[in-house]
Each structure stands twice: as structure tokens, then as C-alpha cells.
């Protein structure tokens, strides 16, 4: 696979994730503005809805994927030592993966918590 194909794939990935992120943020802002009273219980009930939970999990995945592509491109452009670039990319991948697991755990706990 050529490097040009990787560049096009990264470019498309960033554009598609950016579109999803914009749609999600606009939707969440509209929902937040449509309700008068938001507290933790209302948020938890809203996140417990399967559609919103999946949309939020996809949002988290899209954010982290968007970040990965951007950071990877910066590392490739500015860190010329391959071993150092590999270390930075591995640390970034580890942090983003841990973040995704933490977000999914929070969403799972919100969905499984009893209403009250």
C-alpha cells in the first residue's frame, strides 16, 4: 500500500468523524436547551436509553479516532527518529485506548444504574 493511499484514508477518516462529531454536538445542545431541569438522574436516564448510549459510545470512538489521526500525522511530520516516533505513537495509542475503556465503563454504569 502506498503512502498516498494512507494519506487519503486518514483525510477521509478525519472528515467523516468531524461530521459525526458536529451532528452529535448539535443534537446534544438542542436536547439540553429543550429541557428546563437537568440533574444527574435526568442525565442518567437519558444515557440509559439504548439509542443515546450507542450514539455517545460512537461519539467517544469518533473523538478518539479523530485525535489519533491528527496526533499520528503530527508525529510522522515532526519526529524523524523512527524509534522515538514509535514510542510516542504507542503511548498515544495506549492513552486513547484506556480513555475509550473508561468512557465505555461510565456509559455502562449509567445504563445499568437503577432509576431513582
C-alpha positions in Angstrom: 0.0 0.0 0.0 1.4 3.4 -0.9 1.8 6.3 1.5 -0.6 8.3 -0.7 -3.4 5.9 0.0 -2.8 6.1 3.7 -3.0 9.9 3.5 -6.3 9.8 1.6 -7.7 7.3 4.1 -6.6 9.5 7.1 -8.0 12.6 5.4 -11.4 10.9 4.8 -11.5 9.4 8.3 -10.9 12.9 9.8 -13.7 14.4 7.7 -16.2 11.6 8.5 -15.5 11.7 12.2 -15.7 15.5 12.2 -19.2 15.4 10.5 -20.4 12.8 13.1 -19.0 14.9 16.0 -20.7 18.0 14.7 -24.1 16.3 14.3 -23.8 14.7 17.8 -22.8 18.0 19.5 -25.6 19.9 17.8 -28.1 17.2 18.8 -27.0 17.2 22.4 -27.1 21.0 22.6 -30.7 21.0 21.2 -31.8 18.4 23.7 -30.1 20.2 26.6 -31.8 23.5 25.5 -35.2 21.9 25.2 -35.4 20.8 28.8 -35.6 23.1 31.7 -34.3 21.0 34.6 -31.2 18.8 34.2 -29.8 16.9 37.1 -27.7 13.7 37.3 -30.8 11.5 37.5 -32.2 13.0 34.3 -28.9 12.7 32.5 -28.5 9.1 33.7 -32.0 8.2 32.4 -31.2 9.9 29.1 -27.9 8.0 28.8 -29.7 4.7 29.7 -31.7 5.0 26.5 -30.1 2.5 24.2 -30.1 4.8 21.2 -28.4 7.6 23.1 -25.9 5.2 24.8 -24.8 3.8 21.4 -24.7 7.3 19.9 -22.5 8.5 22.8 -20.2 5.5 22.6 -19.8 6.2 18.8 -19.1 9.8 19.7 -16.4 8.8 22.1 -14.9 6.4 19.5 -15.1 9.1 16.8 -13.4 11.7 19.0 -10.5 9.3 19.9 -10.2 8.2 16.3 -10.1 11.8 15.2 -7.4 12.6 17.8 -5.4 9.5 16.8 -5.2 10.6 13.1 -4.2 14.1 14.0 -1.6 13.1 16.5 -0.2 10.4 14.2 0.2 12.9 11.4 1.9 15.4 13.7 4.3 12.7 15.0 5.1 11.5 11.5 5.8 15.0 10.3 7.9 16.3 13.2 9.6 13.3 14.9 12.1 12.0 12.4 13.7 9.3 14.6 11.7 6.1 13.9 12.2 4.6 17.4 11.2 7.8 19.1 8.1 8.2 16.9 7.1 4.6 17.6 7.4 5.3 21.4 5.2 8.4 21.2 2.7 6.6 18.9 2.5 3.6 21.3 2.0 5.9 24.4 -0.7 7.8 22.5 -2.5 4.6 21.4 -2.3 3.3 25.0 -3.8 6.5 26.4 -6.6 6.7 23.8 -7.5 3.0 24.4 -7.6 3.5 28.1 -9.8 6.6 27.7 -12.2 4.7 25.5 -12.5 1.9 28.0 -13.1 4.4 30.8 -15.8 6.2 28.8 -17.5 2.9 27.9 -17.4 1.9 31.6 -19.0 5.2 32.6 -21.8 4.7 30.0 -22.3 1.1 31.1 -22.6 2.1 34.7 -25.1 4.9 33.8 -27.2 2.5 31.8 -27.2 -0.2 34.5 -27.8 2.1 37.4 -31.3 1.8 38.9 -33.6 4.8 38.2 -34.5 6.8 41.1 
